[in-house]
C-alpha cells in the first residue's frame, strides 16, 4: 500500500496596480500638452494584488496480485480507491456563483475580505455554511472513486501465440478548482472617460476633473460574476479495455488488437443564463438572471467513446534490419471536454460528433537498415581503414506516415437567428454558429481541388428562431502523406570518444500536404461561448472563398501536416 501527497502553491498577481491614465489632444490639440497639464482623457486601474495560494491533498490506495490459474493462463487483478479533494484556498479567497440561490458563495469568515468596490445591489453574498456548500474548498469531495483492474494472458500450444485482455477504470488526478482571489475579493474600481463638451460655459466647463477612482461600489450592470459550479462535481473517469492476439512468425511478430476507451462524467461548461431559442429579441426573453449576461456553469455529463482496431507487424533488429508497420482504424465520438461549451446550452446532444483530430485511418511505417558494407558486414569486411571510413558502416533509416483527413466543422456568421446571443439592446448581435446542413458536404474524390474542397451548396443559413442543423465534424479535410529518411554513420576515435554524422530529410518526396485550416475558429466570437478545438472549424459564407485551401502544412504539430521537403546535416559527439 502506498500513500501520496501533492501540494501546489499558486499566487495570483495583477498588473496595472498604479492605474493607467490615457492622454489625447482633446483639450490643447497636443497629447503631450494634455499630459503636462494633467488633463486625462480616460483612466482605469486594476484591483490590488491578492496573494491567493491554494493547495490540495490526494490519497490513493491500491492492492494487486497475480494468479497463475494454469501454466498457460495468468490473471492480474487489482483494486484502487482514490480520494482527490478539491483545491482549497489557504487564506479564504475562494468564491463561486450559486445558480440555485442567485448569490455568490464565499468561505466562512471571509466577509471582511470582500472588496469595498463590490456592489451587492444586484447579487448577494452568502457563506458556504449559509448556502449548504462545503466550507474551505466550496466543492464537495467525490468519494465514489473505486477503480478495479483486471488483465488476462493465455498462451496455448507451443507458446508462439498469446491472447491478452484487460479492463480498468482510471480517474482524473487533478480535480477542478473554484476561482481564487476573484470576484468579490478582487474588483477593479470604475474607470472614467472625460467627456468632450462643445458649448462650454462657466457652469459647464470643457475640462472636468473628477475624483479619478471614486470609492463607490459597482452597480449590477458592471458586476463580474465568478464561475458557477455544480457543488458536488464528480471526478471524471475513463473505462479502458482491450483484446489482443500476438503471433510469432519466424523472426517477425504480428499483433492485432481492439482498443476501447470511454470517458464518463466529463466536465464541461455552458451558459446557464441562455434563453430558449425561438422568435423574439434576446432582451425580451425570460432567463434565470435578467440582471446578468452570460453565466458560465461547470457541471458533469460530457464524454466520448473511442473504438480502435490496431495491426502491427514488427521485425526486431537482427542481421542489420529492423522493421515496424502499424495500421490504426479508429473512430472517436464525443461531445465536449473540459473548458468547452455547447452552442445551445439546452442540447448537449447536438455536440456529439467524431473527434476532430482522430482520423479514420492512419498508417505508420519505420525501417532501420545497416548497409552490408564495411568491417563485420557482408561486403568489404576486410577492407582497409580509409575505404571503411568512406563507404563502410552506414545506416539507412526511413519513416512513413499516411492518414485520412480530420473532421472539420462549418460555421456561419450573421445576425443572430436564435435570439440567444447576449445583447443589451434591441438590435440582434452578429453571431457565429453552425449552419443548416441540406446536402452531403463532401465532394467525390475526383471532384476535389484546392479551389473547391467541399460542396458549398451543402449549407444554408439557420432558420429563424433556431440553431443550425449541421453537426460538428461533417467535413472531412485533406489527408496527409509523408516519407522521411536518413543516412548516418558512427566513427569511433577511441573508447570514450565517438562521432556520429547524420544526413536527414523530411518529406523527401516533397508531397504536398494541404493545410485544413481554411479559417481558424480561434479568431471569431462564437455564440454562447461555444468552443471548438483550435483550427478545426471553418467559416461558411456562400461566396466560394471558404471552399478554397489557401496554404500547405508547415509541420507545426496537431492537425497541421508536414511541410515541404527539408534536409539537415548534423554531427554529434559522444564522450
C-alpha positions in Angstrom: 0.0 0.0 0.0 1.2 3.5 -0.8 0.1 6.9 0.4 0.8 10.1 -1.6 0.6 13.8 -1.2 0.5 16.6 -3.7 0.9 20.2 -2.8 0.7 23.2 -5.1 1.2 26.9 -4.1 0.0 29.3 -6.8 0.0 33.1 -6.4 -2.5 35.2 -8.3 -0.9 38.5 -9.3 -2.2 41.6 -11.0 -0.8 44.2 -13.4 -1.7 47.8 -13.8 -1.8 48.3 -10.0 -1.0 52.0 -10.1 -3.5 52.8 -12.7 -3.5 53.8 -16.4 -4.1 57.3 -17.5 -4.7 58.0 -21.2 -4.0 61.4 -22.7 -5.1 62.7 -26.1 -5.2 66.0 -27.9 -8.8 66.6 -26.7 -8.2 69.9 -24.8 -5.0 71.5 -26.1 -4.7 70.0 -29.5 -1.5 68.2 -28.4 -1.5 65.0 -26.4 1.8 65.8 -24.6 0.4 69.2 -23.5 -2.7 67.5 -22.1 -0.3 65.2 -20.2 1.8 68.1 -18.8 -1.4 69.9 -17.7 -2.8 66.7 -16.1 -6.0 66.5 -18.2 -6.6 62.8 -18.7 -8.9 61.5 -21.5 -9.6 58.3 -19.6 -8.5 56.3 -16.6 -8.5 52.8 -15.4 -6.9 50.8 -12.6 -6.6 47.1 -11.8 -7.6 45.7 -8.4 -5.0 45.3 -5.8 -2.8 42.2 -6.0 -4.1 39.4 -3.8 -1.9 36.6 -2.5 -4.2 33.6 -3.2 -2.3 30.4 -2.7 -4.3 27.2 -2.9 -3.5 23.5 -2.2 -4.9 20.1 -2.2 -4.2 16.6 -0.9 -4.6 13.4 -2.7 -5.0 9.8 -1.3 -4.6 6.7 -3.4 -4.9 3.1 -2.0 -4.4 0.0 -4.1 -4.0 -3.7 -3.9 -2.9 -6.0 -6.7 -1.9 -9.7 -7.1 -1.0 -12.1 -9.9 -2.6 -15.5 -10.2 -1.2 -18.4 -12.2 -4.5 -20.1 -12.9 -2.9 -22.7 -15.2 0.7 -23.0 -16.5 -0.6 -21.2 -19.7 -3.1 -18.8 -18.2 -2.2 -15.9 -15.9 -4.5 -13.3 -14.3 -3.6 -10.0 -12.8 -6.3 -8.4 -10.6 -6.2 -5.1 -8.7 -8.3 -2.6 -7.0 -7.7 1.1 -6.4 -9.5 3.6 -4.2 -8.8 7.3 -4.8 -9.8 10.4 -2.9 -9.0 13.7 -4.6 -10.5 16.6 -2.6 -11.0 19.9 -4.4 -8.4 22.7 -4.2 -8.7 24.8 -1.1 -7.7 28.4 -0.6 -5.2 28.9 2.3 -6.4 32.5 3.0 -10.2 32.3 2.4 -10.4 33.8 -1.1 -12.4 31.1 -2.8 -15.7 32.1 -4.5 -18.3 30.7 -6.8 -21.7 31.7 -8.1 -24.7 29.6 -6.9 -27.4 29.2 -9.6 -29.9 27.8 -7.1 -30.0 30.9 -4.9 -28.5 33.6 -7.3 -25.8 34.5 -4.8 -22.1 34.5 -4.7 -20.7 31.9 -2.3 -17.6 32.6 -0.2 -15.8 30.8 2.5 -16.9 31.1 6.1 -15.3 34.0 7.9 -14.3 35.8 4.6 -16.9 38.6 4.7 -14.4 41.2 5.8 -12.2 40.4 2.7 -14.8 41.4 0.2 -13.7 44.4 -1.9 -15.3 47.7 -1.0 -15.8 48.3 -4.7 -18.1 45.3 -5.0 -21.8 46.3 -5.1 -24.5 43.9 -3.7 -27.4 45.7 -5.3 -27.9 43.0 -7.9 -26.3 40.0 -6.3 -26.0 38.9 -2.7 -23.1 37.1 -0.9 -23.6 34.0 1.3 -21.1 32.0 3.2 -20.6 28.3 2.4 -22.4 27.2 5.6 -25.3 29.5 4.9 -25.8 28.1 1.4 -25.1 24.5 2.1 -21.7 24.4 0.3 -18.6 22.8 1.7 -16.5 25.1 3.9 -13.0 25.6 2.6 -12.9 24.3 -0.9 -16.7 25.1 -1.5 -16.9 21.9 -3.7 -17.7 18.6 -2.0 -15.3 15.7 -2.3 -16.3 12.8 -4.6 -15.8 9.6 -2.5 -17.1 7.1 -5.1 -13.8 6.6 -6.9 -13.3 2.8 -7.0 -11.1 1.6 -9.8 -10.9 -2.2 -10.5 -8.3 -3.5 -12.9 -8.1 -7.0 -14.4 -5.7 -8.5 -17.0 -5.5 -11.9 -18.6 -2.8 -13.6 -20.7 -3.2 -17.0 -22.3 -0.5 -18.8 -24.4 -1.8 -22.1 -25.8 0.2 -24.6 -27.7 3.8 -24.0 -28.5 3.9 -20.5 -27.0 4.1 -18.7 -30.3 0.6 -17.3 -29.9 -0.6 -15.2 -27.0 -4.1 -13.9 -26.2 -4.4 -10.9 -23.9 -7.3 -8.9 -22.5 -7.5 -6.1 -20.0 -10.0 -3.8 -18.3 -9.5 -0.9 -16.0 -11.1 2.3 -14.6 -9.0 5.4 -14.4 -9.9 8.6 -12.6 -8.7 12.2 -13.3 -6.0 13.0 -10.9 -6.5 16.8 -10.8 -9.9 18.0 -9.6 -11.5 21.3 -10.6 -10.9 24.4 -8.5 -13.2 27.3 -8.0 -11.8 30.8 -8.6 -9.3 32.0 -6.0 -8.8 35.7 -5.4 -11.5 36.6 -7.9 -14.9 38.4 -7.5 -16.0 39.6 -4.9 -12.5 39.9 -3.4 -10.7 41.4 -6.4 -12.7 44.1 -8.1 -11.5 46.9 -10.4 -12.7 50.4 -9.4 -14.9 52.1 -12.0 -12.9 53.8 -14.7 -13.6 57.2 -16.1 -13.8 58.8 -19.6 -13.6 62.6 -19.7 -16.4 63.9 -21.9 -15.9 66.3 -24.7 -18.3 69.2 -24.1 -18.9 71.5 -27.0 -20.8 74.5 -25.6 -18.6 75.4 -22.7 -19.8 77.9 -20.1 -18.7 78.7 -16.6 -21.3 76.3 -15.2 -20.4 73.7 -17.8 -16.6 73.8 -18.4 -14.9 71.9 -21.1 -12.4 70.2 -18.7 -13.8 68.0 -16.0 -11.5 67.0 -13.2 -13.4 64.2 -11.3 -12.2 62.1 -8.4 -10.4 59.6 -10.8 -11.1 56.5 -8.8 -14.1 57.2 -6.6 -14.6 54.8 -3.7 -18.0 53.7 -4.6 -19.3 50.1 -5.3 -20.2 49.0 -8.8 -23.8 48.5 -9.7 -25.4 45.4 -11.1 -24.8 46.2 -14.8 -21.0 46.0 -14.5 -20.5 43.4 -11.8 -18.4 40.4 -13.0 -19.6 37.1 -11.6 -17.3 34.3 -10.6 -17.9 31.0 -12.4 -20.9 28.9 -11.3 -20.3 25.3 -10.3 -22.2 22.2 -9.5 -21.2 21.9 -5.9 -21.0 18.1 -5.8 -19.0 17.6 -9.0 -17.9 14.1 -9.8 -14.3 13.2 -10.7 -14.3 12.3 -14.4 -13.1 8.8 -15.2 -12.5 6.5 -18.2 -13.2 2.9 -18.9 -10.3 1.4 -20.8 -10.3 -2.1 -22.3 -8.5 -4.1 -25.0 -8.3 -7.6 -26.5 -5.0 -8.5 -28.3 -3.8 -11.5 -30.3 0.0 -11.8 -30.8 1.7 -14.4 -33.1 5.3 -15.1 -33.8 6.1 -15.8 -37.5 9.7 -16.7 -37.9 11.7 -13.7 -36.9 8.7 -11.4 -37.1 5.8 -10.7 -34.8 2.2 -9.9 -35.6 -0.2 -8.2 -33.2 -3.9 -7.5 -33.8 -5.8 -5.5 -31.1 -9.1 -4.0 -30.3 -8.8 -0.9 -28.1 -11.7 0.9 -26.4 -11.9 3.9 -24.2 -15.0 5.5 -22.8 -14.9 8.8 -20.8 -17.7 9.2 -18.3 -18.8 12.2 -16.1 -16.6 14.5 -18.1 -16.7 18.2 -17.1 -17.9 20.9 -19.4 -19.4 24.3 -19.1 -22.4 26.1 -20.6 -24.2 29.4 -20.4 -26.7 28.9 -17.6 -28.4 32.2 -18.4 -29.2 31.4 -22.1 -32.9 31.9 -23.1 -34.6 29.3 -25.2 -34.1 29.6 -28.9 -37.1 31.0 -30.8 -38.6 34.1 -32.3 -38.2 37.4 -30.5 -35.4 39.6 -29.2 -32.9 38.5 -26.5 -33.8 41.3 -24.2 -37.5 40.4 -24.2 -37.0 36.7 -23.4 -37.2 35.2 -19.9 -34.0 33.9 -18.4 -32.9 32.9 -14.9 -31.0 36.1 -14.1 -32.2 39.1 -16.1 -29.7 41.4 -14.4 -26.8 39.5 -15.8 -25.5 38.5 -19.2 -23.9 35.1 -19.7 -23.4 32.9 -16.6 -20.8 30.2 -17.1 -21.8 27.0 -15.2 -19.5 24.0 -14.8 -21.1 20.5 -14.4 -20.7 16.8 -15.3 -22.2 14.9 -18.2 -19.7 15.1 -21.1 -17.9 12.1 -22.5 -16.6 10.3 -25.6 -16.2 6.7 -26.9 -13.1 5.6 -28.7 -13.0 2.3 -30.6 -9.9 1.3 -32.5 -8.6 -1.7 -34.4 -4.8 -1.8 -34.5 -2.5 -4.1 -36.5 1.3 -4.2 -36.1 3.9 -6.2 -37.9 7.4 -5.9 -36.3 10.8 -7.4 -37.1 13.3 -6.7 -34.2 16.8 -5.6 -35.1 18.6 -8.7 -36.4 21.1 -9.2 -39.3 21.1 -5.4 -39.7 17.3 -4.9 -40.3 14.5 -3.5 -38.1 11.0 -3.0 -39.5 7.8 -1.8 -37.8 4.5 -1.4 -39.6 1.3 -0.1 -37.8 -2.2 0.5 -39.1 -5.0 2.0 -37.0 -8.6 2.1 -38.0 -10.5 4.1 -35.4 -13.4 6.4 -34.6 -13.7 8.6 -31.5 -17.2 10.0 -31.0 -17.9 12.5 -28.2 -19.4 15.8 -27.3 -17.3 18.1 -25.2 -14.3 18.1 -22.9 -13.1 20.3 -20.0 -13.5 24.1 -20.6 -15.5 23.5 -23.8 -19.1 24.9 -24.2 -22.0 23.9 -26.5 -23.8 26.2 -28.9 -27.2 25.5 -27.3 -27.0 25.2 -23.6 -30.1 23.0 -23.5 -29.0 20.5 -26.1 -25.7 18.8 -25.3 -26.5 16.0 -27.8 -26.0 18.4 -30.7 -22.3 18.5 -29.9 -21.9 14.7 -30.3 -19.7 14.0 -33.3 -16.5 12.4 -34.5 -13.5 13.8 -32.6 -11.8 16.3 -34.9 -8.2 15.1 -34.6 -8.7 11.3 -34.7 -8.5 10.3 -38.4 -10.4 7.1 -39.6 -7.2 5.5 -40.9 -3.6 6.1 -40.0 -0.5 4.1 -41.2 3.0 4.5 -39.8 6.0 2.6 -41.1 9.6 2.7 -39.9 12.7 0.9 -41.0 16.4 0.8 -39.9 18.8 -1.0 -42.2 22.6 -1.4 -41.7 24.1 -1.3 -45.2 26.1 -4.6 -45.7 29.3 -2.8 -46.5 32.3 -2.4 -44.1 34.0 -4.2 -41.2 32.0 -7.0 -39.8 29.5 -6.9 -42.7 28.9 -9.0 -45.8 30.9 -6.8 -48.2 34.4 -5.3 -47.8 34.6 -6.8 -44.3 38.4 -6.8 -44.6 38.8 -3.5 -46.4 41.4 -1.0 -45.4 40.7 1.7 -42.8 40.3 4.5 -45.3 37.9 2.6 -47.5 35.8 1.5 -44.5 35.7 5.1 -43.2 34.4 6.3 -46.6 31.8 3.7 -47.6 31.5 1.2 -44.7 29.3 1.2 -41.6 26.5 3.4 -42.9 22.9 3.0 -41.6 19.7 3.9 -43.5 16.5 5.0 -41.7 13.1 5.6 -43.1 9.7 6.6 -41.7 6.3 6.8 -43.5 3.1 8.4 -42.2 -0.2 8.4 -44.0 -3.6 9.3 -42.7 -7.1 10.3 -43.8 -8.4 13.8 -43.2 -9.5 15.3 -39.9 -13.2 16.2 -39.2 -13.9 19.9 -39.7 -16.9 21.9 -38.6 -18.7 24.5 -40.8 -19.6 27.8 -39.2 -21.8 30.7 -40.4 -21.7 34.3 -39.3 -24.7 36.7 -39.4 -27.4 38.3 -37.4 -28.5 36.1 -34.6 -31.4 33.9 -35.7 -31.8 32.2 -32.4 -32.5 35.1 -30.0 -30.0 33.6 -27.6 -26.9 35.7 -28.2 -26.3 38.2 -25.4 -27.1 41.9 -26.2 -28.2 44.8 -24.1 -30.1 46.5 -26.9 -33.0 45.8 -29.3 -30.5 45.2 -32.1 -29.7 41.5 -32.6 -26.0 40.8 -32.3 -23.8 39.3 -35.0 -23.0 35.7 -34.0 -21.2 32.7 -35.4 -22.8 29.3 -35.2 -23.2 26.1 -37.3 -25.4 26.5 -40.4 -28.2 24.2 -41.7 -27.0 21.1 -43.5 -29.0 20.4 -46.7 -26.7 18.1 -48.6 -23.6 16.0 -48.4 -20.7 18.5 -47.9 -18.0 16.1 -49.1 -17.3 16.0 -52.8 -16.3 12.8 -54.6 -12.5 12.4 -54.6 -12.3 13.1 -58.4 -14.1 16.4 -57.9 -12.0 17.8 -55.1 -9.4 20.5 -55.7 -7.7 23.3 -53.7 -10.3 25.6 -55.3 -13.3 23.6 -54.2 -12.5 21.2 -51.4 -16.1 20.7 -50.2 -19.6 21.3 -51.5 -20.5 24.9 -50.8 -24.2 24.2 -51.7 -24.5 21.8 -48.8 -25.1 24.6 -46.3 -27.7 27.3 -45.7 -28.2 29.9 -43.0 -30.0 28.7 -39.9 -33.8 29.2 -39.9 -35.4 32.0 -37.9 -35.7 31.1 -34.2 -33.5 28.0 -34.3 -29.9 26.7 -34.3 -28.5 25.2 -37.5 -29.0 21.5 -38.2 -25.4 20.8 -39.1 -23.4 18.6 -36.7 -19.8 19.1 -35.9 -17.1 17.4 -38.0 -19.3 16.8 -41.1 -16.5 17.9 -43.5 -13.6 15.5 -44.0 -10.4 17.5 -44.6 -7.5 16.6 -46.8 -5.3 13.7 -45.6 -1.6 13.7 -45.4 1.3 11.5 -46.7 4.9 12.0 -45.7 8.1 9.9 -46.1 11.2 10.9 -44.1 14.6 9.3 -44.5 18.1 9.5 -43.1 21.7 8.3 -43.6 24.1 8.0 -40.6 27.5 6.7 -39.7 29.3 6.3 -36.4 33.0 7.0 -36.0 34.9 5.6 -33.0 38.0 7.7 -32.3 38.8 5.9 -29.0 36.8 4.0 -26.4 35.2 7.1 -24.8 35.1 9.4 -27.9 32.7 8.8 -30.7 31.3 10.9 -33.5 28.0 10.4 -35.5 27.3 12.2 -38.8 23.7 12.3 -39.9 22.1 13.5 -43.1 18.3 13.5 -42.7 15.4 14.6 -44.9 11.7 15.2 -44.1 9.0 14.7 -46.7 11.7 13.6 -49.2 9.2 13.0 -51.9 8.0 16.6 -51.5 4.4 15.5 -51.4 2.0 18.5 -51.0 0.0 18.2 -47.8 -2.8 20.7 -47.8 -3.5 22.6 -44.6 -7.1 22.1 -43.5 -7.2 25.4 -41.6 -9.4 27.2 -44.1 -10.5 29.6 -41.4 -9.4 29.3 -37.8 -12.1 29.4 -35.1 -9.6 31.0 -32.7 -10.2 34.4 -34.2 -14.0 34.5 -34.2 -16.7 35.1 -31.5 -18.9 32.0 -31.1 -22.5 32.1 -29.9 -23.0 31.4 -26.1 -19.2 30.8 -25.7 -19.3 27.7 -27.8 -15.8 26.2 -28.3 -14.0 24.1 -30.9 -10.5 22.6 -30.9 -8.0 25.1 -32.3 -8.2 25.3 -36.1 -10.9 22.6 -36.6 -13.8 25.0 -37.6 -14.1 27.0 -40.8 -16.3 29.9 -41.9 -19.0 29.2 -44.5 -20.1 32.4 -46.3 -21.8 31.2 -49.6 -19.2 33.1 -51.7 -16.9 30.2 -52.6 -14.0 31.8 -50.7 -14.3 29.4 -47.8 -14.0 26.4 -50.0 -10.5 27.3 -51.1 -7.5 25.8 -49.4 -5.0 28.7 -49.2 -1.9 27.1 -47.7 0.0 23.9 -47.2 1.2 22.4 -43.9 4.3 23.6 -42.1 4.7 20.8 -39.6 3.7 22.8 -36.6 2.0 19.8 -35.0 -1.6 19.0 -34.0 -3.7 18.8 -37.1 -1.1 20.8 -39.1 0.5 18.3 -41.6 4.2 18.1 -42.6 5.5 20.9 -44.7 7.7 20.9 -47.8 10.9 18.9 -48.2 13.7 19.8 -45.9 17.3 18.4 -45.4 19.6 18.6 -42.4 23.2 17.7 -41.9 24.4 17.2 -38.4 27.4 16.0 -36.4 27.1 14.7 -32.8 30.0 14.0 -30.5 29.6 11.4 -27.6 32.3 11.4 -24.9 
